[in-house]
Amino acid sequence: MNNIIPFGPLRPDSTGLAALIGYWQALRRGQGVPARADLDPNALAPWLAMAGLVEHGPDGALRFRVGGQGLRALLGAEARGMPLRSLFAPGARARLHDLAQHVFHAPALLRMNVTTAAQYRAAPVHLSMVMLPLRDHHDQTTRALICLDEEGARAVKAPVRFEISHASLIPLSQAQPRAAAHRLVAGGRC
């Protein structure tokens, strides 16, 4: 299985999503996939409105376990229990499914640029989205934290469905957290 699927250039990460990826990287503690139980709702506060927790079922289906108020507005319904594909236009759903399978099976971090679907009369809005894999209480990668760029989502007239304009899968082996820089301090204890 090819772990990297380039689909063209990605928009620069908004400060918010870059910070969220940094938080997720810190939870890895040098390991592969962080545990869902390690997520701290207080630490996630800046992203909660546009974030959701998705479960990857045995049949490959992706369903929201929980979703923020911003996701509820975009969906036009409560996110809990809804399929993740319901946030996407019908033509984008197969591509989303393929990308998500890599997130859970490779595992990999997924960064996407999404655009409001063409059938909406308003000018298209472009925003960034991430999907970050998580382990469940059985130590299996069956959860993912998803988040849309809140700043970009403010310009969206809800409810809406998205197309995927660009996507990038980054295998966790290539998304290793940077090692902390250490320096020797003279006069330290042995």
ABEGO torsion letter per residue (X at the ends): XBABBBAEBBBBBBAAAAAAAAAAAAAAGGBBBBBAAABBAAAAAAAAAABBBBBBBAAGBBBBABBBAAAAAAAGBBABGBBAAAABBAAAAAAAAAAAAAAAAOBBBBBBBBBBBAABABBBBBBBBBBBBBBBAAGBBABBBBBBBAAAAAABBOBBBBBBABBBBBBAAAABBBBBBBBBBBGBBX
